[in-house]
Amino acid sequence: MEPLTLWLRKNALADIRSIRMWYRKIDPSLEARFMKALNEALDRLQAYPFAYQVLYRNTRRISLKRFPYAVFYVIKPSKI
């Protein structure tokens, strides 16, 4: 099975931008670690989209390691 395309909503991108700026103000290395954790979570999500529990209707969640954030997602026929 070919990996599904990962699509991020505008609100999600705005949230990521805001979180990055907040961590950058504290310590630039925190921003880098946050982005690494986010990218790892998105890679896991794309590789194993059905591995995470359905929370409500078709919405699933994957948590970031070492950061208090999660990615909520829905699997569609050709995209996540």
Secondary structure, DSSP 4 states (H G I P E B T S, - for coil): -PPPBP---HHHHHHHHHHHHHHHHH-HHHHHHHHHHHHHHHHHHHH-GGGS-EEETTEEEEEPTTSS-EEEEE--SSB-
